[in-house]
């Protein structure tokens, strides 16, 4: 996944919390929609949430700090 897509969609795993985050302003991009469909087919029961870019970056940083790849 390229850096631009990393800023648009994130598979969040924090302890028992698992969800797919989609950056609100990027949600209509074709590559984001494709990646979201792939993740939803792999994890059909995982909740999806629209978030701001700062929320997305904060979540990615928390995962990196915890040693989980974003």
C-alpha positions as CSV (number, residue, x, y, z in Angstrom):
1,X,0.0,0.0,0.0
2,X,1.4,3.4,-0.9
3,X,1.8,6.3,1.5
4,X,-1.2,8.2,0.0
5,X,-3.4,5.2,0.6
6,X,-2.0,4.8,4.1
7,X,-3.3,8.3,4.9
8,X,-6.7,7.3,3.7
9,X,-7.5,3.9,5.1
10,X,-6.2,2.0,8.2
11,X,-6.9,-1.4,9.7
12,X,-6.9,-0.4,13.3
13,X,-5.9,-3.1,15.9
14,X,-5.6,-1.8,19.5
15,X,-5.9,-4.7,22.0
16,X,-9.4,-6.0,21.7
17,X,-10.5,-3.1,19.5
18,X,-10.5,-3.8,15.7
19,X,-12.0,-1.5,13.1
20,X,-11.4,-0.1,9.7
21,X,-10.8,3.7,9.6
22,X,-11.4,5.7,6.5
23,X,-10.3,9.3,6.2
24,X,-13.5,11.3,5.5
25,X,-12.1,13.5,2.7
26,X,-10.5,10.5,0.9
27,X,-13.5,8.1,1.0
28,X,-14.6,8.6,-2.6
29,X,-11.3,7.8,-4.2
30,X,-11.3,4.7,-6.3
31,X,-8.2,3.2,-4.7
32,X,-9.6,3.8,-1.2
33,X,-12.9,2.2,-2.3
34,X,-11.1,-0.8,-3.7
35,X,-9.0,-1.3,-0.6
36,X,-12.1,-0.9,1.6
37,X,-13.9,-3.6,-0.4
38,X,-10.9,-5.9,0.0
39,X,-10.7,-5.4,3.7
40,X,-14.5,-5.8,4.1
41,X,-14.3,-9.1,2.2
42,X,-11.4,-10.3,4.4
43,X,-13.0,-9.0,7.7
44,X,-16.8,-8.9,7.1
45,X,-17.7,-8.4,10.7
46,X,-15.2,-5.6,11.4
47,X,-16.8,-2.1,11.9
48,X,-15.9,0.7,9.6
49,X,-15.7,4.4,10.8
50,X,-15.1,7.7,8.9
51,X,-12.5,9.8,10.7
52,X,-10.6,13.0,10.2
53,X,-7.0,13.0,8.9
54,X,-5.7,13.9,12.4
55,X,-7.6,11.0,14.0
56,X,-6.2,8.7,11.3
57,X,-2.7,9.9,12.0
58,X,-3.1,9.6,15.7
59,X,-4.4,6.0,15.4
60,X,-1.4,5.1,13.1
61,X,1.0,6.6,15.6
62,X,-0.5,4.7,18.5
63,X,-0.2,1.5,16.5
64,X,3.4,2.2,15.6
65,X,4.2,3.1,19.3
66,X,2.6,-0.2,20.4
67,X,4.7,-2.1,17.8
68,X,1.8,-3.0,15.5
69,X,2.3,-2.2,11.8
70,X,-0.2,0.3,10.4
